[in-house]
């Protein structure tokens, strides 16, 4: 009934959007879709007995991890839908989004929410693979929907790299199905069955399967060397879409890696795969941080930061201890919220200056104080400054890593300092500029403030409140939820 509820809500929202004639109506129905998804998730979390196998289906399964991811997705989609009310109107006014594409935009956005939900609730790896591929197609369509050639190029690159890498995952599926068939008598790709019988699986074949699956999931999450699509897609997409790409879509690949590692760690392949993940995590952070130092583009800086944080999440998974997993799960929430606030702020700044370049950003705090402070505070939060939640998550992940490899911790700390310097340089150069510096006194052209449309400030302020609250107080229900997830994955 849970899956049917999400499907029914998605189908009704899609039909209403299709029949709508105005932007206001389309946006309202999309907001209702996101709110309904969030409501269903909260209701299931508070009332349902876990784990939940959907009646009549062996392919869908609801546990605390999948519901946690769905709740994060629904929350960010809700905030993005509210933001889109004014943001999309400004895109049409600037002729960046053709009015004829408006209905397609909201229909695909709604389909993306439903598909993401089904991906997280899939118990079957093959089904998860299919829904993950569909999210690539739908999100690429949202990237390409703007009237610009570079957006189409970014979307094609996204599909080519992400879907091409997922073909390797398909090979991994074949390996895993064959391996499970040899052990269980009949092949299976269900997470739950594989987890129960992991100790029976051949470590060598399981390792080979994991590596092939990792290629596809890593590409989906922007892990080096499959990350090259991410900066272009995230920076070229409409900011409401960029927030979803970074805060939700990247989580799908990490979810797949986490589920597979939970199976692998029950076998003798654990040590090798752990080192494999740590190595790729460190490489990903390194490449991202070095690219961040070179950025003169606001959204490109945020996009490469997403690559950096995916590397940190990979480290958290690779360490493989219960405490590291606990804080990795918390990190996923903190990163998703913080990165969304940065992209929402960047969207307003882009509308103000019609550019994302440092040289064009001037008089930020007088022209756009909410977006300006939103970006500044979001930058402090994303680099892990206290009291923001990413600080505590990074601290405890690195504390666990210290017992694993001291050189690794020192290398990561150095890279984090460089990442902080990249944000600091950008903030100093861009946010201290004044239009009066552009020419001689009395000759400068005053910049007209962009009127921020309804709903665009609310998501930024809401997220800033949430990350500040999470940084100061760790809610007991959230702590309990994360501990249950650690237990259900077999870490305790």
C-alpha positions as CSV (number, residue, x, y, z in Angstrom):
1,X,0.0,0.0,0.0
2,X,2.9,2.4,0.6
3,X,4.2,2.1,-2.9
4,X,0.7,2.4,-4.3
5,X,0.1,5.6,-2.3
6,X,3.2,7.2,-3.7
7,X,2.3,6.1,-7.2
8,X,-1.3,7.3,-6.8
9,X,-0.1,10.7,-5.6
10,X,2.4,11.0,-8.5
11,X,-0.2,10.0,-11.1
12,X,-2.8,12.5,-9.8
13,X,-0.2,15.3,-9.7
14,X,1.0,14.5,-13.2
15,X,-2.6,14.5,-14.5
16,X,-3.4,17.8,-12.8
17,X,-0.3,19.4,-14.1
18,X,-1.1,18.1,-17.6
19,X,-4.5,19.7,-17.5
20,X,-3.4,23.0,-16.0
21,X,-3.3,26.1,-18.1
22,X,-1.4,28.5,-15.9
23,X,2.0,28.5,-14.3
24,X,0.5,29.2,-10.9
25,X,-1.7,26.1,-11.1
26,X,1.2,23.8,-12.3
27,X,3.4,25.0,-9.5
28,X,0.6,24.6,-7.0
29,X,0.0,21.0,-8.0
30,X,3.7,20.2,-7.9
31,X,3.9,21.7,-4.4
32,X,1.0,19.5,-3.4
33,X,2.7,16.5,-4.9
34,X,5.9,17.1,-2.8
35,X,3.9,17.8,0.3
36,X,1.9,14.6,-0.1
37,X,5.1,12.6,-0.6
38,X,6.6,14.2,2.6
39,X,3.4,13.5,4.5
40,X,3.2,9.9,3.5
41,X,6.9,9.4,4.5
42,X,6.4,10.9,7.9
43,X,3.2,8.9,8.5
44,X,5.0,5.6,7.6
45,X,8.0,6.5,9.8
46,X,5.8,7.2,12.8
47,X,3.2,4.4,12.5
48,X,4.4,1.5,10.3
49,X,6.1,-1.6,11.6
50,X,9.5,-2.1,10.0
51,X,10.8,-3.6,7.8
52,X,7.9,-3.6,5.3
53,X,7.6,-5.9,2.3
54,X,5.0,-4.6,-0.1
55,X,2.0,-6.9,-0.3
56,X,2.1,-9.1,-3.5
57,X,5.5,-7.9,-4.5
58,X,9.0,-9.2,-3.9
59,X,10.6,-6.2,-5.5
60,X,9.8,-3.3,-3.2
61,X,10.9,-3.1,0.4
62,X,10.7,-0.3,3.0
63,X,13.3,-0.1,5.8
64,X,14.6,2.9,7.7
65,X,17.4,3.6,5.3
66,X,15.2,3.8,2.2
67,X,12.6,5.9,4.0
68,X,15.3,8.2,5.4
69,X,16.5,8.9,1.8
70,X,12.9,9.3,0.6
71,X,12.2,11.8,3.3
72,X,15.3,13.9,2.5
73,X,14.3,13.8,-1.2
74,X,10.7,14.8,-0.5
75,X,11.8,17.7,1.7
76,X,14.2,19.1,-0.9
77,X,11.7,18.6,-3.7
78,X,9.2,20.6,-1.6
79,X,11.6,23.4,-1.0
80,X,12.6,23.4,-4.7
81,X,8.9,23.5,-5.8
82,X,8.3,26.6,-3.6
83,X,11.4,28.2,-5.0
84,X,10.4,27.4,-8.5
85,X,7.2,29.5,-8.2
86,X,9.1,32.8,-8.6
87,X,12.3,31.4,-10.1
88,X,10.6,29.8,-13.2
89,X,8.6,33.0,-13.8
90,X,11.8,34.9,-13.9
91,X,13.3,32.4,-16.3
92,X,10.4,32.9,-18.7
93,X,10.6,36.7,-18.4
94,X,14.3,36.5,-19.3
95,X,13.4,34.2,-22.2
96,X,15.7,31.5,-20.9
97,X,12.7,29.1,-20.6
98,X,10.2,29.1,-23.3
99,X,6.6,29.2,-22.1
100,X,5.7,26.3,-24.3
101,X,8.2,24.2,-22.3
102,X,6.6,25.1,-18.9
103,X,4.3,22.2,-18.7
104,X,7.1,19.8,-19.7
105,X,9.3,21.2,-17.0
106,X,6.7,20.5,-14.2
107,X,5.7,17.2,-15.6
108,X,9.3,15.9,-15.7
109,X,10.0,17.4,-12.3
110,X,7.0,15.5,-10.9
111,X,8.0,12.3,-12.7
112,X,11.5,12.7,-11.3
113,X,10.2,12.8,-7.7
114,X,8.2,9.6,-8.2
115,X,11.1,7.8,-9.9
116,X,13.5,8.8,-7.1
117,X,11.1,7.4,-4.5
118,X,10.7,4.1,-6.3
119,X,14.5,3.8,-6.7
120,X,15.0,4.1,-3.0
121,X,12.2,1.6,-2.2
122,X,13.5,-1.0,-4.7
123,X,14.5,-4.2,-3.0
124,X,15.7,-5.7,-6.3
125,X,19.0,-4.5,-7.7
126,X,17.9,-4.8,-11.3
127,X,14.8,-2.6,-10.5
128,X,17.0,-0.1,-8.7
129,X,19.2,0.0,-11.8
130,X,16.2,0.7,-14.0
131,X,14.9,3.5,-11.8
132,X,18.4,5.0,-11.4
133,X,18.7,5.2,-15.2
134,X,15.3,6.8,-15.5
135,X,16.3,9.5,-13.0
136,X,19.3,10.2,-15.2
137,X,17.0,10.7,-18.2
138,X,14.5,12.9,-16.4
139,X,17.1,15.1,-14.7
140,X,19.0,15.5,-18.0
141,X,15.8,16.7,-19.6
142,X,15.5,19.3,-16.8
143,X,19.1,20.4,-17.5
144,X,18.4,20.7,-21.2
145,X,15.1,22.5,-21.0
146,X,16.6,26.0,-21.0
147,X,17.0,27.8,-24.3
148,X,20.8,27.4,-24.5
149,X,23.1,25.2,-26.5
150,X,25.5,24.7,-23.5
151,X,22.6,23.2,-21.5
152,X,21.9,20.6,-24.2
153,X,25.6,19.8,-24.4
154,X,25.8,19.4,-20.6
155,X,22.7,17.1,-20.6
156,X,24.1,14.9,-23.4
157,X,27.4,14.6,-21.6
158,X,25.5,13.7,-18.4
159,X,23.6,10.9,-20.1
160,X,26.6,9.6,-22.0
161,X,28.9,9.3,-19.0
162,X,26.3,8.3,-16.4
163,X,24.4,5.8,-18.6
164,X,27.6,4.5,-20.2
165,X,29.0,3.7,-16.8
166,X,25.8,2.1,-15.7
167,X,26.3,-0.5,-18.5
168,X,29.3,-1.8,-16.4
169,X,26.9,-2.1,-13.5
170,X,24.7,-4.3,-15.6
171,X,27.6,-6.6,-16.0
172,X,28.0,-6.6,-12.2
173,X,24.3,-7.5,-12.0
174,X,24.9,-10.6,-14.2
175,X,27.8,-11.6,-12.1
176,X,25.9,-11.2,-8.9
177,X,22.8,-13.1,-10.2
178,X,25.0,-16.0,-11.4
179,X,26.9,-16.1,-8.1
180,X,23.7,-16.1,-6.0
181,X,22.2,-18.9,-8.2
182,X,25.2,-21.1,-7.5
183,X,24.8,-20.7,-3.8
184,X,21.0,-20.5,-3.3
185,X,19.9,-22.7,-6.2
186,X,18.1,-19.9,-7.9
187,X,19.5,-16.5,-8.8
188,X,18.4,-13.4,-7.0
189,X,19.2,-9.7,-7.0
190,X,17.1,-8.7,-3.9
191,X,19.1,-6.7,-1.4
192,X,17.4,-8.5,1.5
193,X,18.1,-12.0,0.3
194,X,21.7,-11.2,-0.7
195,X,22.3,-9.6,2.8
196,X,21.0,-12.7,4.6
197,X,23.2,-15.1,2.6
198,X,26.3,-12.8,2.1
199,X,28.6,-15.1,4.0
200,X,27.9,-17.9,1.5
201,X,29.0,-15.9,-1.5
202,X,32.4,-16.3,-3.1
203,X,34.6,-13.3,-2.0
204,X,36.4,-13.2,-5.4
205,X,33.3,-13.2,-7.5
206,X,31.6,-10.8,-5.1
207,X,34.5,-8.4,-5.4
208,X,34.4,-8.5,-9.2
209,X,30.6,-7.9,-9.1
210,X,31.1,-5.0,-6.6
211,X,33.7,-3.3,-8.8
212,X,31.5,-3.4,-11.9
213,X,28.5,-2.1,-9.9
214,X,30.7,0.6,-8.3
215,X,31.5,2.0,-11.8
216,X,27.9,2.8,-12.5
217,X,27.0,4.0,-9.0
218,X,30.1,6.1,-8.7
219,X,29.3,7.8,-12.0
220,X,25.8,8.5,-10.7
221,X,27.4,10.2,-7.6
222,X,30.2,12.1,-9.4
223,X,33.0,10.0,-8.0
224,X,36.4,10.4,-9.7
225,X,37.1,9.6,-12.6
226,X,33.5,9.5,-13.6
227,X,32.7,13.0,-12.3
228,X,33.3,15.0,-15.4
229,X,29.6,15.4,-16.2
230,X,28.7,16.8,-12.8
231,X,30.2,20.3,-12.9
232,X,28.7,21.1,-16.3
233,X,25.3,19.7,-15.5
234,X,25.0,21.2,-12.1
235,X,26.2,24.6,-13.1
236,X,24.1,24.9,-16.3
237,X,20.8,23.6,-14.9
238,X,18.2,25.9,-13.5
239,X,19.1,26.5,-9.8
240,X,15.9,24.7,-8.6
241,X,17.1,21.7,-10.6
242,X,20.7,22.1,-9.5
243,X,19.6,21.8,-5.8
244,X,17.9,18.5,-6.6
245,X,20.8,17.2,-8.6
246,X,23.2,17.8,-5.8
247,X,21.0,17.2,-2.8
248,X,19.0,14.1,-4.0
249,X,20.3,12.6,-7.3
250,X,23.9,12.1,-6.0
251,X,22.5,10.2,-3.0
252,X,21.1,7.5,-5.3
253,X,24.6,6.3,-6.3
254,X,25.9,6.5,-2.8
255,X,22.8,4.5,-1.6
256,X,23.7,1.8,-4.1
257,X,27.3,1.7,-2.9
258,X,26.3,1.6,0.7
259,X,23.8,-1.2,0.2
260,X,26.4,-3.3,-1.7
261,X,29.1,-2.6,0.9
262,X,26.8,-3.8,3.7
263,X,26.7,-7.1,1.8
264,X,30.4,-7.2,1.0
265,X,31.5,-6.5,4.6
266,X,30.1,-9.8,5.7
267,X,32.6,-11.6,3.6
268,X,36.4,-11.9,3.4
269,X,36.3,-9.3,0.6
270,X,35.7,-6.5,3.2
271,X,39.3,-5.4,3.6
272,X,40.0,-5.1,-0.1
273,X,36.8,-3.3,-0.9
274,X,37.3,-1.0,2.1
275,X,40.7,0.0,0.8
276,X,39.2,0.4,-2.7
277,X,36.6,2.8,-1.4
278,X,39.1,4.8,0.7
279,X,41.4,5.1,-2.3
280,X,38.7,6.4,-4.6
281,X,37.3,8.7,-1.9
282,X,40.7,10.3,-1.4
283,X,41.3,10.7,-5.2
284,X,37.8,12.3,-5.6
285,X,38.4,14.8,-2.8
286,X,41.8,15.7,-4.3
287,X,40.6,16.3,-7.8
288,X,37.6,18.3,-6.6
289,X,39.6,20.5,-4.3
290,X,42.2,21.3,-6.9
291,X,39.5,22.3,-9.4
292,X,37.8,24.5,-6.8
293,X,40.9,26.6,-6.4
294,X,40.6,27.6,-10.1
295,X,37.0,28.5,-10.2
296,X,35.8,32.0,-11.1
297,X,32.2,30.8,-11.6
298,X,29.8,30.6,-8.6
299,X,27.8,27.5,-9.6
300,X,30.9,25.7,-10.8
301,X,32.5,26.2,-7.4
302,X,29.4,24.7,-5.7
303,X,29.3,21.8,-8.2
304,X,33.0,20.8,-7.6
305,X,32.2,21.1,-3.9
306,X,29.6,18.4,-4.4
307,X,32.3,16.1,-5.9
308,X,34.4,16.8,-2.9
309,X,31.7,15.8,-0.4
310,X,30.8,12.6,-2.4
311,X,34.5,11.7,-1.8
312,X,34.1,12.3,1.9
313,X,30.9,10.1,2.0
314,X,32.9,7.4,0.2
315,X,35.5,7.6,3.0
316,X,32.8,7.2,5.6
317,X,31.4,4.1,4.0
318,X,34.9,2.6,3.4
319,X,36.0,3.0,7.0
320,X,33.2,0.5,7.7
321,X,32.7,1.1,11.5
322,X,29.3,1.6,13.1
323,X,30.2,5.1,14.3
324,X,31.6,6.1,10.8
325,X,28.4,4.9,9.2
326,X,26.2,6.8,11.7
327,X,28.0,10.1,10.9
328,X,28.0,9.3,7.2
329,X,24.2,9.0,7.3
330,X,24.0,12.3,9.1
331,X,26.5,13.8,6.6
332,X,24.1,12.9,3.8
333,X,21.3,15.0,5.4
334,X,23.6,17.9,6.2
335,X,25.1,18.0,2.8
336,X,21.8,17.8,1.0
337,X,20.3,20.7,2.9
338,X,23.4,22.9,2.8
339,X,24.1,22.4,-0.9
340,X,20.5,23.2,-1.7
341,X,20.7,26.5,0.1
342,X,23.8,27.4,-1.9
343,X,22.2,26.7,-5.2
344,X,19.0,28.6,-4.2
345,X,21.2,31.6,-3.2
346,X,23.2,31.3,-6.4
347,X,19.9,31.3,-8.4
348,X,18.9,34.7,-7.0
349,X,22.4,36.1,-7.6
350,X,22.4,34.9,-11.2
351,X,19.1,36.6,-11.8
352,X,20.5,39.8,-10.2
353,X,23.7,39.9,-12.3
354,X,22.8,37.7,-15.2
355,X,26.1,36.0,-14.6
356,X,27.9,33.6,-12.3
357,X,31.3,35.1,-12.7
358,X,33.3,36.8,-9.8
359,X,33.9,39.9,-11.9
360,X,30.2,40.6,-12.3
361,X,29.1,40.3,-8.7
362,X,29.0,43.6,-6.9
363,X,27.2,45.2,-4.0
364,X,25.8,41.9,-3.0
365,X,24.6,42.8,0.5
366,X,22.9,45.9,-0.5
367,X,21.2,44.4,-3.6
368,X,20.4,40.9,-2.5
369,X,21.0,40.6,1.3
370,X,19.1,37.3,1.7
371,X,20.9,35.5,-1.1
372,X,24.2,37.2,-0.1
373,X,24.1,36.1,3.5
374,X,22.6,32.8,2.4
375,X,25.6,32.1,0.3
376,X,28.1,33.3,3.0
377,X,26.5,31.2,5.8
378,X,26.0,28.3,3.4
379,X,29.7,28.5,2.5
380,X,30.7,28.4,6.2
381,X,28.4,25.4,6.6
382,X,29.6,23.5,3.6
383,X,33.3,23.8,4.5
384,X,32.5,22.4,8.0
385,X,32.8,25.4,10.2
386,X,31.2,24.9,13.7
387,X,28.4,25.0,14.8
388,X,27.1,23.7,11.5
389,X,26.2,20.0,11.2
390,X,28.9,19.1,8.6
391,X,31.5,20.0,11.2
392,X,30.5,17.3,13.6
393,X,30.0,14.7,10.8
394,X,33.5,15.4,9.4
395,X,35.1,15.4,12.8
396,X,33.7,12.0,13.8
397,X,34.3,10.4,10.4
398,X,38.0,11.6,10.5
399,X,38.3,10.5,14.1
400,X,37.3,6.9,13.0
401,X,39.6,7.1,10.1
402,X,42.5,8.1,12.4
403,X,42.5,4.6,13.8
404,X,42.4,3.2,10.3
405,X,45.2,5.3,8.7
406,X,46.8,8.4,10.1
407,X,48.4,9.5,6.8
408,X,44.9,9.3,5.2
409,X,43.5,11.7,7.9
410,X,46.4,14.2,7.5
411,X,46.0,14.1,3.7
412,X,42.2,14.7,4.0
413,X,42.7,17.5,6.5
414,X,45.1,19.3,4.2
415,X,42.6,19.0,1.3
416,X,39.8,20.3,3.5
417,X,42.0,23.4,4.3
418,X,42.5,24.0,0.6
419,X,38.8,23.6,-0.1
420,X,38.1,26.2,2.7
421,X,40.6,28.5,1.1
422,X,38.9,28.2,-2.3
423,X,35.6,29.3,-0.8
424,X,37.3,32.0,1.2
425,X,39.0,33.4,-1.9
426,X,35.8,33.4,-3.8
427,X,33.9,35.2,-1.1
428,X,36.5,37.8,-0.6
429,X,36.9,38.5,-4.3
430,X,33.2,38.5,-5.2
431,X,31.4,39.7,-2.1
432,X,33.6,42.7,-1.3
433,X,33.4,44.3,-4.7
434,X,31.5,47.5,-5.2
435,X,30.1,49.0,-8.3
436,X,31.9,52.2,-7.4
437,X,35.2,50.5,-8.0
438,X,34.3,50.0,-11.7
439,X,35.1,53.5,-12.8
440,X,35.8,57.1,-11.6
441,X,33.5,58.5,-8.9
442,X,30.3,59.8,-10.3
443,X,30.5,57.9,-13.6
444,X,29.5,54.4,-12.4
445,X,26.2,53.1,-13.6
446,X,24.0,52.1,-10.6
447,X,22.9,48.5,-10.5
448,X,19.1,48.1,-10.3
449,X,18.1,45.6,-7.6
450,X,16.4,42.5,-9.0
451,X,13.0,42.0,-7.4
452,X,13.0,38.6,-5.9
453,X,9.7,36.9,-6.7
454,X,7.5,35.1,-4.2
455,X,8.8,32.0,-2.6
456,X,12.4,32.3,-3.5
457,X,13.6,33.5,-0.1
458,X,11.6,31.0,2.0
459,X,13.7,27.9,1.1
460,X,16.9,29.7,1.8
461,X,15.8,31.0,5.2
462,X,14.2,27.6,6.1
463,X,17.4,25.6,5.3
464,X,19.6,28.1,7.2
465,X,17.4,27.6,10.2
466,X,17.5,23.8,9.9
467,X,21.3,23.5,9.5
468,X,21.8,25.9,12.4
469,X,19.4,23.9,14.6
470,X,21.0,20.6,13.6
471,X,24.5,22.0,14.4
472,X,23.5,23.1,17.9
473,X,21.0,20.3,18.9
474,X,21.0,16.7,17.7
475,X,17.3,15.7,17.8
476,X,16.8,12.5,19.7
477,X,14.4,11.0,17.1
478,X,17.0,11.5,14.4
479,X,19.7,9.9,16.5
480,X,17.4,6.9,17.1
481,X,16.6,6.7,13.4
482,X,20.2,6.7,12.4
483,X,21.1,4.0,15.0
484,X,18.3,1.8,13.7
485,X,19.7,2.1,10.2
486,X,23.1,1.2,11.4
487,X,21.6,-1.9,13.1
488,X,19.5,-2.9,10.1
489,X,22.5,-2.8,7.8
490,X,24.2,-5.3,10.1
491,X,26.8,-3.0,11.7
492,X,25.7,-3.6,15.3
